[in-house]
Amino acid sequence: MADMDVQKVLAYLPHRFPFLMIDRVLECEPGKRILALKNVTANEPHFPGHFPGRPIMPGVLILEAMAQAAAILAFRTLGTQPDENAVYYYAGIDNARFKKPVVPGDRLEVEVLLLGSKRSIWKFSCVARVEGQLVTEAEILCTVKPTGN
């Protein structure tokens, strides 16, 4: 399955508005990479305060979009979907760099490459681009943990 609309994305992520950061998956190669899309809109709840008169998408939300895309890639690689008894967490963020602001109207493309996994820790190389220009890059570690229910 290459293209996933938002309804299919919702089957892989527990996040909902206003914290869903992936609108569509454009490409997915399980075990290798994913290319996801976030349409940045002016009506998102963080923009009035970040920053008044000069709205900029917070860097932590770009990193969150990377983690959400990585989660979809991990579950697609495993051939499973998450269940209510487990949560997908960040385990680490390395070498995060923010090159250019992301603003309302931008189409944020998030590309995630699977670098490997060991036990329940997954490592990914991530980049985010707007109109082909690099805006953010990072290496992230993620894990799935039981909720204790």
C-alpha positions as CSV (number, residue, x, y, z in Angstrom):
1,M,0.0,0.0,0.0
2,A,1.7,3.2,-1.1
3,D,-0.8,5.9,-0.5
4,M,-2.7,6.2,2.8
5,D,-5.4,8.8,3.4
6,V,-6.1,10.2,6.8
7,Q,-8.6,7.5,7.6
8,K,-6.0,4.8,7.1
9,V,-3.4,6.9,9.0
10,L,-5.8,7.0,12.0
11,A,-5.8,3.2,12.1
12,Y,-2.1,3.3,12.8
13,L,-1.9,6.2,15.3
14,P,-3.8,6.8,18.5
15,H,-3.4,10.6,18.0
16,R,-6.3,12.8,17.2
17,F,-6.8,16.5,16.6
18,P,-5.1,18.7,17.6
19,F,-2.1,16.3,18.0
20,L,-2.4,14.3,14.8
21,M,0.6,15.5,12.7
22,I,0.2,13.2,9.6
23,D,-2.5,13.9,7.1
24,R,-1.5,11.4,4.4
25,V,1.2,8.9,3.6
26,L,2.5,9.4,0.1
27,E,4.8,6.4,-0.1
28,C,5.7,3.5,2.3
29,E,8.2,0.7,1.8
30,P,7.9,-1.5,4.9
31,G,11.3,-2.2,6.4
32,K,12.9,0.8,4.5
33,R,11.2,4.2,4.4
34,I,8.0,6.3,4.5
35,L,7.1,9.7,3.0
36,A,4.3,11.4,4.9
37,L,2.5,14.8,4.5
38,K,1.4,17.4,7.1
39,N,-0.6,20.3,5.7
40,V,0.3,23.2,7.9
41,T,-2.8,25.4,8.4
42,A,-3.3,28.8,10.0
43,N,-6.2,27.5,12.2
44,E,-3.9,25.2,14.3
45,P,-4.2,25.9,18.0
46,H,-0.5,26.7,18.6
47,F,-0.2,29.5,16.1
48,P,-1.9,32.3,18.1
49,G,0.8,32.0,20.8
50,H,3.7,30.8,18.6
51,F,4.2,33.7,17.6
52,P,1.6,36.5,17.5
53,G,1.9,38.2,14.1
54,R,4.5,35.7,13.0
55,P,3.2,32.2,13.2
56,I,5.9,29.5,13.1
57,M,5.2,25.7,13.6
58,P,7.0,24.7,16.9
59,G,10.1,22.5,16.2
60,V,8.8,19.9,18.7
61,L,5.7,19.4,16.6
62,I,7.9,18.8,13.5
63,L,9.8,16.2,15.6
64,E,6.4,14.8,16.6
65,A,5.4,14.5,12.9
66,M,8.6,12.5,12.4
67,A,7.8,10.1,15.3
68,Q,4.3,9.6,14.0
69,A,5.5,8.8,10.5
70,A,8.1,6.5,12.1
71,A,5.4,4.7,14.1
72,I,3.4,4.0,10.9
73,L,6.6,2.7,9.3
74,A,7.4,0.4,12.3
75,F,3.9,-1.0,12.4
76,R,3.8,-1.5,8.6
77,T,7.2,-3.2,8.9
78,L,5.9,-5.6,11.6
79,G,2.7,-6.2,9.6
80,T,0.6,-5.2,12.6
81,Q,-1.4,-2.3,14.0
82,P,-1.2,-0.8,17.5
83,D,-3.6,-1.9,20.1
84,E,-5.0,-0.1,23.2
85,N,-2.6,-2.0,25.5
86,A,0.5,-0.4,24.2
87,V,1.9,3.1,23.5
88,Y,4.5,4.1,21.1
89,Y,7.1,6.4,22.8
90,Y,10.1,8.5,22.0
91,A,13.2,6.9,23.5
92,G,15.6,9.5,22.2
93,I,16.3,12.3,19.7
94,D,19.8,12.9,18.4
95,N,21.3,15.6,16.1
96,A,18.1,17.5,15.7
97,R,18.6,20.6,13.5
98,F,16.2,23.2,12.5
99,K,17.2,24.9,9.2
100,K,14.2,27.0,8.2
101,P,10.8,28.0,9.8
102,V,7.6,26.2,8.8
103,V,4.6,28.5,8.5
104,P,0.9,28.2,7.7
105,G,0.3,27.2,4.1
106,D,3.4,25.0,3.9
107,R,3.2,21.3,2.9
108,L,5.6,19.6,5.3
109,E,6.9,16.4,3.8
110,V,8.4,14.0,6.3
111,E,10.7,11.3,5.1
112,V,11.8,8.6,7.6
113,L,14.4,5.9,6.9
114,L,14.5,2.8,9.1
115,L,18.1,2.4,10.3
116,G,17.5,-0.7,12.4
117,S,15.8,-2.2,15.4
118,K,17.0,-4.2,18.4
119,R,14.6,-5.7,20.9
120,S,11.9,-3.1,21.1
121,I,14.0,-0.1,20.2
122,W,13.7,1.3,16.6
123,K,16.2,3.8,15.1
124,F,15.2,6.2,12.3
125,S,16.8,8.9,10.2
126,C,14.3,11.7,9.6
127,V,14.2,14.7,7.4
128,A,11.4,17.3,6.9
129,R,11.2,19.4,3.7
130,V,9.0,22.2,2.4
131,E,9.0,22.6,-1.4
132,G,12.1,20.3,-1.6
133,Q,14.1,22.4,0.9
134,L,15.3,20.8,4.1
135,V,13.7,22.4,7.2
136,T,14.5,19.9,9.9
137,E,16.6,16.8,10.4
138,A,17.0,14.3,13.3
139,E,17.8,10.8,14.3
140,I,15.2,9.3,16.6
141,L,14.7,6.3,18.7
142,C,11.3,4.9,19.5
143,T,9.8,2.0,21.4
144,V,6.5,0.3,22.1
145,K,5.7,-0.2,25.8
146,P,2.6,-1.8,27.4
147,T,0.3,0.5,29.1
148,G,-0.2,-1.7,32.1
149,N,-3.9,-2.2,31.5
